[in-house]
């Protein structure tokens, strides 16, 4: 990230380069084309009833290439939040836009507004599983630009990057101080604690004769960790709701994936009763119903702010997943595709599984919290 000269701006962005986007787009469409060709061969060329094994092979290979196309598509997509960074002659300028909410934000920190620059060590401890390597420490530097009660943090992982920042800050006559503390744990704790880095005094940078070992590695860590003593933050209602929303999405995806598995592997072999529904058996109870109850119970039911209509979403995705998988299997095997038993089974799961489990987990949580608060 080092600039070629002192006055050339430094630019950063989280956006994928156009060259890489073009390369990824080529492979995405290539994988997708292979998947479509294999499916076309299965449908139009393989018509012998004894070729079910070849049909299944085409589906499996097509699915592999389809997943590869989806993976490349996901990898090539830029994130929801687009960010741009620039360090120029006036200071730091950051721009961000959330493409989902259409909200834009800017952050500017001018050199003339910087009260103090604090440089400390940033020690990254690298762990290896037992017997697979030797643990070691990789040293970097944490540069903190302090403006009143606000701070801007920049990590330098190599000496060229470190010297580039320090030289620019010196050129703008910013007061620079150095501390020998390892500030990495304190920086990580900022997400959960109120950490005040202004409490660190530091030594004037002009008095430092030996720079920090940025970019070096060692099995020994000679730097003491700074104990910040910051108070624990309250995560807040907004953050807890966001965590619950993510867990809800994950549970819907997990149930859909399992519905595809059940529709392809379990349902084709299940017998029907006299009313056309699947016969109640241990396979239904433990292979489908119990798993469908456990997935949301473990992932989301115990959280705060859970939506009560969530089981209805589970009903829809389970029916769709079961139907898609069973329909595909019926095209390549002698299994029959019948929608009615899928509908009955999942409505039963809704009335006797997802809704009751949601109520039960909430009640257990209320009782547990009541007993916990009472024992304090």
N, C-alpha and C positions, 0 to 999 in steps of 0.2 A: 504493500500500500504506500510505499515511500514515493514522494513526489520527486521529479527530476531536479527541481531547484526550490529555493526557500519560498518563493512567492507564487509558485504554481499551485492552484487549488487542488485539494484532495477530494475526490468524488467516490461515493459508495452507494450501492442500491441493491435491494433484494430481488430485482427483476432478472429473469433469465435472458442471456444475450441472444440476439437474433440468430447467430450462427448455430448455437446449441438448440434453439427452438426449431430451426429448419431440419437439423439432423434427427431430433426426436420425432418430429412430425413424419419424416420419411419412414422410420421404423414403426411408428404407430399404425400408419396406413398399410404398411407391408404386412404386419402381423394380422391386422383386421382382414385384409384381402385373402390371406392364407386360410383364416378361419371360415370366411364366406365360401371360398372354393371347396373346402372340405365338406361343409354342410350341403352345398349344391351337389357334390358327387354322391353324398349319402342319399339325398332325396331323389335325384333323377337318374343315377347310374346304377345304384345297388338296389335291384328289385327282386332278387332271389330270396325266397323265404328262409333259406338255409344260411343266409349271410348276416344273421343278426350280430355275430361276433365282429364282423368287419364294420357294421354300422356303429356299434358301440365304440370301436377303436376310432372311427372318424369323429364321433362326438367328443371323445376324450381329448384327442389331439386338437380339434377345433376349439374346445374349451380352454386348453392350455394357451393357444395363441390368442384367444379372446382375452384371457386374463392378462397376458403380456401386453396386449394393446391397451387395456385399461390402466395397467401399471405405468406404462410410458406416458399415457395421457395425463394421469395424476401427477407424475413426476415433472412433466413439462408445464403444468399449470402454475402460474404465480399465485402467491398467497392472497387471502382476502384483503390483507393490508399491504399496500404498496408504500415503501419507504425510500427516501432519498436523503443522503447526507452530503454536506459540503463544508469543508474547512478552507476559508479563504483569508484575504487580508483583513477583513473586519471581525471575523470570529467563526462560530459554529452555527450552521443553519440546517435544520432538519424539516422535512416535509413528509406528511403521511396522508394517505387517503384509504378509507375503508370502502372497498368496492361493493360490499354487501349493504352497508347502511348509507353510503354516499356521503359520509362525513369526512371532512378534511381538517387537518390540524397542522400547526407550524410551531417550531421551537427555535428561538434565536438566543444565543449567548455571545455578546460582543466582548472582545478582549478588554475593552475599557471598563467593563462591568465586573470583571473577575477580581475578587478580593484576595484570593490566595489559590495557589496551585500546590497540591500535596501529592507527592510521589511515594509509593510504597511497594513492597514486594508482593507478587501474586504467585503463590506456590500451588501448582497443580500436581497432586499426588496420583501417580499412575499405579493402579493395582492389577496384578496378574493372578489368575487362579493358581492354586497350589500345584507346584510341579511344572507350570507352563511358562514361567519367567520370573524375573527378579523385580520387585517393586522399586520404583524410583520416583524422583521429583523433577518436574520440569518448571523452570523459573521464568517468570515474566514480570511485568511491571504494571501497576495500577496507577493511572494518572487521574486525579480528582480535581476538577475545576470548581471552586467554591464561589458562589455568588449569594451572599446573605445566608438564608436558611436552605437554599437549593444547591444541589451538587450535580455535576455532570461527570460521568465515569467513562474512561477509555482504557482498554486493556491493550498493552503492547506485548507481542509474543516473540518478537525478534529485535535485534539491536538496531537495525536500520530504521524500523518503524519507530522505535523509542527515540532515537536521536532526531528523527524528523520532527516529532512532536515537541521535544524539549527545545530544539533550535528555534522553532517558530514561536514558542512561548517566550523564550529569552529575547527574541527579536522584537516582540511586542511589549517587552519590559514588565511582564507579569511576575509578581513575587512568588518564587518557587521554593518549596521546602521538601525535605526528604525525611522519611522515617524508615527504620530498619525492620519494622513489624511486617509480618505476613498478614495482608488485609483480605485475602481470599475468603476465609470463613465469614468475615463481617459483611462483605459484599453480598454473599449468598444469603445471609440472614436478613437482608433488607426487605425481602418479600414477606417476612413474618414478624419482623421486629422494627422498632424505631431506632435507627442507628445514626448517631451524630458524629460524623467524621471530623467536625470542627474541633472536637476535644483533643485531637492529636496535634501536638505543637510542631514537632519536626525540627530539623536543622536546616539552615539556609543552604540552598543548592550550591552556592558559590564556595561553601566550606567543604564540600564532598570531593575527596581526591580520587576515590575509586567508585565507578558507577555500579549499579546493581547488575547481577549476572543474568541479564535478559537473554533468553534463548538457550541457556546452558541447562545441563541435566546432571543430577547427582543422586546417589542413594541416600545421602545424608541431607537433612533439612536444618540449616543452622539458624533459621529465623524464627523468632518467637511469634506466636499468634496474638493479635491484639484482641483483648476481651472488651467488647463494646458495652456490655451491661444495659443494652437497650430493652425497653419494655415490649411485651408481646402485643402484636396488633390484633384487633378484632377483624376477622376476615370480611365482615359486613354482609348485609342481606343480598346485595347485588351479586357479589362474588359467589355466595352459596347457591343462588338461583342459577347462575351460569354453569356451575359444576353439575347441578342436577339436570339441566337441559342437555349437557354433553352426555351424561350417563343415560338419559332417556333415549337419545339417538343411538348410542351404542347398543342398548338393549333391543331396540327395534331391528338394527342390522343383524345382531346375533340371532334373534328369533327367525328372521327371514332366511339366513344362511342355514339354520337348522331345519327350517321348513323345507328347503330345497333338498337337504340330505334325507329327511324323513320321506318326502315324496318320491325320491329316487330309489331308496334302499329298503325302507320299512313298509310303506303302504302297498306296493305291488303284491306282496305276499300275504296280505291280511284277508281272511274270509269275511263275507257279508252275512248278516243275519236275515231273518225273514222280512224285515222292514226296509232292507237295502242299506242299512248302516253297518259300520264295522263292528264285528263282534267284540264285546269287552273281553280283554285278555291281559296277561301280564305284559305283553309287548306294548299294548296301548297305554296301560297305566304307567309303566316304568320307562318305556322307550320314547314316549311322546308326551303324555300329560305331565309327568314329574319333571322332565327336562324343561318343558315350557313354563312350568311354575318356578323352577329354580333359577332360570336365567334372569328374569326381572327381580326376583326376590333378592338375589345376591348383588345385582348391579345397581338397582335404583329404588326399590320399594322402601328401603329403610332411610332414605334421604329426606331432607326437608324440601318442601315446595313441589312435591310430586303431583303431577296432573292426574285427577281422578278419571279422566277419559282415556288414559293411556292403555288400559286393557282393550278398548275398542280398536286402537291402532294395531295392537297385537293380533286381534281377530282378523283384520284385513290383510296384514302382511303374511300371516300364517296360511290363510286360504290361498292367496296368490302364489306363495312359494310352493305349497303342496301341489297346487294345480299345474303350475309350470313344469315342475319336475316329473310328475306322473304323466303328463301329456307327452313329454319328450320320450320317456321310457316306453309309453304305449306305441310310439312310432317305430321303435327299433326292436321291440319284443312282442310277445303274445299277451302282455298285460293289458287289461281293459282300463280305459279312462272313464270314471264315473264321478261326477261332481257332487252328487247328493251326500255320499258318506263323508266326504271331506268337509262339507258345510256342517253336517250334524256333529262331527267330531270336534271341530273348532268352536262351534257355539257352546257345546258342552264344556270345553276347556274354559271358555269365557265365563260361564255361569257358575261352574263348580271349581274352577282353578284360578284364573287370573284375578277376578274380582274378590273372591274370598281370601286369597293369599294377600292381596293388597291390604284389605281390612285387618287381617290377622297380624301382619307385620307392623302396621301402624299402631295397633293396640298393644302389642308386645313392647314397642319402642316407648309408648307413653308410660306403661307400667314400669319399665326399666328406668326411665328418667325420673319418675316419681320416687322410686325406691332409692335411687342414687342421691337425689337432692335431700331426701329425708334423713339419710345416714350421715350427711355432712354436719 
